[in-house]
Amino acid sequence: MDFIFEPFAWFVGGPLIAISLVLYFYFGKNFGTSTDFETLCTLAGAGKFSDYFKKDWKERDFGLMFAMGLVIGGIIGSHFLIPDQTVALNPKTIQELTDIGFTNVANQYFPDEIFSNEAVFSLKGFLILVVSGLLIGFGTRYAGGCTSGHAITGLSSLQFPSLLAVIGFFIGGIIAAWFIIPTIF
Amino acid sequence: MKNIKFLLLGIFFAIVLSKSQAISWFRFYEMFRFQSFHMFGIIGSAIVISAVFMQLFKRGMIKDIHGNLIKPKQKEKGFFRTLVGGTFFGIGWGISGACAGPIFVILGFKFLSALILLISALLGAFIYGLLSKKLPN
């Protein structure tokens, strides 16, 4: 039974993600997570400020259920299924991150420098999270989708806008990993 | 409770992402530095297998639970919005190591930081909604 506690190889994870997409469509809905951000905005009363959010959230309640499932699945994963969060990262990546001041690199899923409570309660750490969150929320709605909606659903159904969006994702990710992270740390 | 299946699917998807390390900040950093195949293998194989199913959907060989033809929504066109919006999203993703789905999953791992990410992302989506008519396409 030990395999339950082992990390999934890419050729297990990728196909299982595809199966999730297939089931989502089989259940009659369009796969994509970032639309749920809008539904949550509507739920929080954003319709008072902009017609953009004047929608019936009940028509998207399946997305909210899915998002709730993601949270529950995360709790199950973190507490029961991943006793060892070590990531078999490229030693070169570990070295580079250590060089710019990261500690405990790849001994856990998330670096303390960004995700620990200590970081969250520092001005720098707080701003890092807030600015990235704003960019994620704004960017994904402007682009019309995120990794699930554009990269996986859009590319697999051969949609040109999704190719542009994914190119954008990588331009942004490269700017972040090559320039912003080494500058702010 | 007709939506319970989406709840269960969410739980399944979250476990898959967690077990494949596809929510790990380090994995995404490594991906954007092109220093590992892991994430490319995950995303790439997910796309290829989904593409096969998309063809089956298109030909009506697999229909949805209600017996309807499955048609993925057509994404909105607009060169500027997709590329620039995508780049903004990518910068946020690259710094925080979290894209939309994983933010919800990370709540189960690092509650406080993920909550700040989520609230800010909702605020970002809200700002987009306010400006949506004024932004270039």
Interface residues (C-beta under 8 A of the other chain):
Chain A: P7 F8 W10 F11 V12 G13 G14 P15 L16 I17 A18 S20 L21 V22 L23 Y24 F25 Y26 F27 G28 K29 N30 F31 T33 S34 D36 F37 E38 L40 C41 A44 A46 F49 S50 Y52 F53 D61 F62 G63 M65 F66 A67 M68 G69 L70 V71 I72 G73 G74 I75 I76 G77 S78 H79 L81 I82 V87 L89 N90 K92 T93 E96 L97 V105 A106 Y109 F110 P111 I114 F115 S116 N117 A119 V120 F126 I128 L129 V130 V131 S132 G133 L134 L135 I136 G137 F138 G139 T140 R141 Y142 A143 G144 G145 C146 T147 S148 G149 H150 A151 I152 T153 G154 L155 S156 S157 L158 Q159 F160 P161 S162 L164 A165 V166 I167 G168 F169 F170 I171 G172 G173 I174 I175 A176 A177 W178 I180 I181
Chain B: N3 I4 K5 F6 L7 L8 L9 G10 I11 F12 F13 A14 I15 V16 L17 S18 K19 S20 Q21 A22 I23 S24 W25 F26 R27 F28 Y29 E30 M31 F32 R33 Q35 S36 F37 H38 M39 F40 G41 I42 I43 G44 S45 A46 I47 V48 I49 S50 A51 F53 M54 F57 I62 D64 I65 H66 N68 I70 P72 K73 Q74 K75 E76 K77 G78 F79 R81 T82 L83 V84 G85 G86 T87 F88 F89 G90 I91 G92 W93 G94 I95 S96 G97 A98 C99 A100 G101 I103 F104 V105 I106 L107 G108 F109 K110 L112 S113 I116 L117 L118 I119 S120 A121 L122 L123 G124 A125 F126 I127 Y128 G129 L130 S132 K133 L135
